Amino acid sequence: MKNQYAVIGLGRFGASISKELIKLGYEVLGIDKDEEIVNELSSELTHTVVADATDEEVLKSLGMRNFDCAVVAIGDDIQSSILTAIVLKDLGVKKVVAKALSDLHGKVLNKIGVDRIIYPERDMGIRVAHQLVSPNLLDYIEISKDYTIAELSVSKRISGLTIKELDPRAKYGCSVVAINKKTGVIIAPTATDTVNEHDIMVIIGTNDHIEDFEREVIG
């Protein structure tokens, strides 16, 4: 069963994350206090609800504790953002991700136990969506409509293999352009260079090819 996500706050940032998660094949519950915004996205998301997310009883009734991840993407209301994050943590949501509007806001979110804090000026919603669903994906940058550069953490499954043995270009249509090791960075690695667990591979390819590589090779 695929992970289920709840996105609270459906402004530009929250809507961007929600739509990309849907595109990636996941179920998304979108929550916002603004009925007009909710109605606009109702046909694009799995479920949408008009609700005040600072109300614990409301979130309980929505079965929030059963969601794998909740994203607090509330706009300019810092108090509502913090209260919502507290409620989600109290309800036992497995992973709580929250948007911070300032460094101070981020520090407060960190203090209350938010699992990941996003600064929208630095993080695009599309990039965040990909990172949420791919634990080995450290960074994701779209360089065109079709091509992406991604950073992937090397798992135990492929540790010790050479680039030739992985053969990402022939098997998956993508290329390893760098390997970041503890000892330094290898730019344009050769066929005989090996990857080891916890190395970081920098890969370029189409979105689909990188997803295939991440799913089948990194695991």
C-alpha positions as CSV (number, residue, x, y, z in Angstrom):
1,M,0.0,0.0,0.0
2,K,1.4,3.4,-1.0
3,N,2.0,6.0,1.7
4,Q,-0.7,8.5,2.4
5,Y,0.0,12.2,2.8
6,A,-1.9,15.1,4.3
7,V,-1.1,18.6,3.3
8,I,-2.4,21.4,5.5
9,G,-2.6,24.8,3.9
10,L,-3.2,24.7,0.1
11,G,-1.6,28.0,-0.9
12,R,0.9,28.0,-3.7
13,F,3.5,26.0,-1.8
14,G,1.1,23.4,-0.4
15,A,-0.7,23.0,-3.7
16,S,2.6,22.5,-5.5
17,I,3.6,19.7,-3.1
18,S,0.1,18.1,-3.2
19,K,-0.1,18.1,-7.0
20,E,3.4,16.6,-7.4
21,L,2.6,13.8,-4.8
22,I,-0.5,13.0,-6.8
23,K,1.6,12.9,-10.0
24,L,4.0,10.5,-8.3
25,G,1.0,8.2,-7.6
26,Y,0.3,8.8,-3.9
27,E,-2.9,9.6,-2.1
28,V,-3.2,13.2,-0.8
29,L,-5.7,14.7,1.7
30,G,-5.7,18.5,1.2
31,I,-6.9,20.7,4.1
32,D,-7.5,24.4,4.2
33,K,-9.8,26.9,5.9
34,D,-10.6,28.6,2.6
35,E,-13.5,26.9,0.9
36,E,-12.7,28.5,-2.4
37,I,-9.2,27.1,-2.5
38,V,-10.4,23.7,-1.4
39,N,-13.0,23.6,-4.1
40,E,-10.4,24.6,-6.8
41,L,-8.2,21.6,-5.8
42,S,-11.0,19.1,-5.1
43,S,-10.8,17.5,-8.5
44,E,-7.0,17.2,-8.5
45,L,-6.4,15.7,-5.0
46,T,-7.6,12.4,-3.6
47,H,-9.6,14.1,-0.9
48,T,-10.0,17.7,0.2
49,V,-11.6,19.1,3.4
50,V,-12.5,22.6,4.6
51,A,-11.3,22.6,8.2
52,D,-9.4,24.4,11.0
53,A,-6.3,22.3,11.5
54,T,-5.6,23.8,14.9
55,D,-8.6,21.9,16.2
56,E,-7.5,18.5,17.6
57,E,-10.9,17.0,17.4
58,V,-11.2,17.9,13.7
59,L,-7.9,16.2,12.9
60,K,-8.8,13.2,15.0
61,S,-12.1,12.8,13.0
62,L,-10.1,12.9,9.8
63,G,-8.0,9.9,11.0
64,M,-4.8,11.9,10.9
65,R,-2.8,9.5,13.0
66,N,-3.2,6.9,10.2
67,F,-1.3,9.1,7.7
68,D,2.3,8.4,7.0
69,C,3.3,12.1,6.7
70,A,1.6,15.4,7.3
71,V,2.9,18.6,5.7
72,V,2.1,21.9,7.5
73,A,2.2,24.4,4.6
74,I,0.1,27.1,6.3
75,G,0.8,30.6,4.8
76,D,1.5,33.6,6.9
77,D,-0.2,32.6,10.2
78,I,2.8,31.5,12.3
79,Q,0.6,30.8,15.4
80,S,-1.7,28.4,13.4
81,S,1.3,26.7,11.9
82,I,2.9,26.0,15.3
83,L,-0.5,24.9,16.9
84,T,-1.2,22.6,14.0
85,A,2.3,21.0,14.3
86,I,1.8,20.5,18.0
87,V,-1.6,18.8,17.5
88,L,-0.1,16.5,14.8
89,K,2.8,15.5,17.0
90,D,0.3,14.8,19.9
91,L,-1.8,12.7,17.7
92,G,1.2,10.5,16.8
93,V,1.5,11.3,13.1
94,K,4.6,9.3,11.9
95,K,6.3,12.2,10.2
96,V,5.5,15.9,10.5
97,V,7.0,18.3,8.0
98,A,6.4,22.0,8.4
99,K,7.0,25.2,6.4
100,A,8.9,27.9,8.3
101,L,8.5,31.6,7.5
102,S,11.7,32.7,9.3
103,D,14.6,31.3,11.2
104,L,12.9,32.0,14.5
105,H,9.7,30.1,13.3
106,G,11.9,27.2,12.3
107,K,13.6,27.1,15.8
108,V,10.2,26.9,17.4
109,L,9.1,24.1,15.1
110,N,12.3,22.3,15.9
111,K,11.7,22.6,19.6
112,I,8.3,21.0,19.4
113,G,9.7,18.0,17.5
114,V,8.8,18.6,13.9
115,D,10.7,16.0,11.8
116,R,11.6,18.3,9.0
117,I,11.5,22.0,8.5
118,I,11.2,23.6,5.1
119,Y,12.1,27.1,4.2
120,P,10.1,27.9,1.0
121,E,12.6,30.4,-0.2
122,R,15.1,27.6,-0.4
123,D,12.9,24.6,-1.2
124,M,10.6,24.2,-4.2
125,G,7.4,22.2,-3.5
126,I,8.2,19.8,-6.4
127,R,11.6,19.0,-4.9
128,V,10.2,18.5,-1.5
129,A,7.5,16.1,-2.8
130,H,10.2,13.9,-4.4
131,Q,12.3,13.9,-1.2
132,L,9.3,12.9,0.9
133,V,8.6,9.7,-1.1
134,S,12.2,8.7,-1.8
135,P,14.2,8.3,1.5
136,N,17.5,7.8,-0.5
137,L,16.9,11.0,-2.5
138,L,18.9,13.8,-0.9
139,D,18.3,16.5,-3.5
140,Y,16.3,16.9,-6.7
141,I,16.7,19.7,-9.2
142,E,14.7,20.0,-12.4
143,I,17.0,21.5,-15.1
144,S,14.4,21.3,-17.8
145,K,10.9,19.9,-18.4
146,D,12.4,16.4,-19.0
147,Y,15.8,16.3,-17.3
148,T,16.7,16.2,-13.6
149,I,19.8,16.1,-11.5
150,A,19.4,14.1,-8.3
151,E,21.6,13.2,-5.4
152,L,21.1,9.6,-4.1
153,S,22.5,8.0,-1.0
154,V,24.1,4.7,-1.8
155,S,22.4,1.8,0.0
156,K,23.9,-1.5,1.2
157,R,22.3,-3.3,-1.8
158,I,24.8,-1.8,-4.3
159,S,27.7,-1.1,-2.0
160,G,31.0,-2.2,-3.6
161,L,29.8,-2.3,-7.2
162,T,31.6,-0.5,-9.9
163,I,29.9,2.0,-12.3
164,K,30.4,-0.7,-15.0
165,E,28.5,-3.3,-12.9
166,L,25.7,-0.8,-12.2
167,D,25.6,0.2,-15.9
168,P,23.1,3.0,-15.3
169,R,23.2,4.4,-18.8
170,A,22.4,1.1,-20.6
171,K,19.9,-0.2,-18.0
172,Y,18.2,3.0,-16.8
173,G,19.1,5.7,-19.3
174,C,20.8,7.9,-16.7
175,S,24.4,8.8,-16.0
176,V,26.4,9.1,-12.8
177,V,28.3,12.4,-13.1
178,A,29.9,12.5,-9.7
179,I,30.4,10.4,-6.5
180,N,30.8,12.2,-3.2
181,K,32.9,10.1,-0.8
182,K,34.2,10.9,2.6
183,T,37.7,11.2,1.1
184,G,36.5,13.6,-1.6
185,V,34.4,14.1,-4.7
186,I,35.1,12.0,-7.9
187,I,33.9,14.1,-10.9
188,A,33.0,12.1,-14.1
189,P,33.7,8.7,-12.5
190,T,35.1,6.0,-14.8
191,A,33.7,2.4,-15.3
192,T,36.1,1.1,-12.6
193,D,35.2,3.5,-9.8
194,T,33.2,1.9,-7.0
195,V,30.3,3.1,-4.9
196,N,30.1,2.3,-1.2
197,E,27.3,2.6,1.3
198,H,26.7,6.2,2.4
199,D,28.5,7.6,-0.7
200,I,26.4,10.1,-2.5
201,M,25.9,9.7,-6.3
202,V,25.0,12.7,-8.4
203,I,22.9,11.4,-11.4
204,I,21.4,13.1,-14.4
205,G,18.6,11.7,-16.5
206,T,14.9,12.0,-17.2
207,N,12.5,12.1,-14.3
208,D,11.2,8.6,-15.1
209,H,14.7,7.1,-15.5
210,I,15.9,8.5,-12.2
211,E,12.8,7.2,-10.4
212,D,13.4,3.7,-11.9
213,F,17.1,3.8,-10.9
214,E,16.2,4.9,-7.3
215,R,13.5,2.3,-6.9
216,E,15.3,-0.7,-8.4
217,V,18.9,-0.1,-7.6
218,I,19.0,2.0,-4.5
219,G,16.0,0.4,-2.9
